[in-house]
């Protein structure tokens, strides 16, 4: 029998990577088999957890030809715990501290840059709370591209919102002048966090600071429209969003 030769192949699974302050943390990676140089993407999961839905997003980047890794942001709070339990432990402490998030994303970027088929260019993408954290990382680290998928409280005020772990969530007004790479924002026009007014405020601030920002809002879509397992899923918005993400990262992370 002739040996099969796969094209577009990638492997995926759990790895340990360096995180904040040198801690070893769990992460989920999709690594492309083709040795040709390529960019990498750090995926930041949403607040509910490091879960199957966000692992599927990591695998999608592998399918698109990018190496990708998603740090388990709650590993510091409950190493080895089930994703829901670890997330609950993290939220009980006020959420993921900003400095720890930056350290974990930095470790993910270092992991991707060290791969033999890395071209050295790294992007970051986040969903929900991860959208805000993607912007934070892009203001704090030497990255090449960032995507914010409906990140709440990049602008706006989280105080007074029931159930929000406010201790570690503050708007990024003081960080935005330091944005270090092009940013793509994908939002739902029916969302409240961020609201359309908050998206407009972000657009105006980044224009004022002379930053490269491409923003798209989808009518009929609210929060979490990428999440296929939720009633919030909006296929047309998600399809267009993925096309824009792929084009954006292909442009900015190419060799």
Secondary structure as UniProt FT lines:
FT   STRAND          10..18
FT   HELIX           20..22
FT   STRAND          24..32
FT   STRAND          38..44
FT   TURN            47..48
FT   HELIX           52..64
FT   STRAND          67..71
FT   TURN            73..77
FT   TURN            79..80
FT   HELIX           83..92
FT   TURN            93..94
FT   HELIX           98..113
FT   TURN            116..117
FT   STRAND          118..127
FT   HELIX           129..140
FT   STRAND          145..149
FT   TURN            152..153
FT   TURN            159..160
FT   TURN            162..163
FT   HELIX           166..168
FT   TURN            173..175
FT   HELIX           176..178
FT   STRAND          182..188
FT   TURN            189..190
FT   TURN            193..194
FT   HELIX           196..208
FT   TURN            209..210
FT   STRAND          213..218
FT   TURN            219..220
FT   TURN            223..226
FT   TURN            228..229
FT   TURN            231..232
FT   HELIX           235..252
//
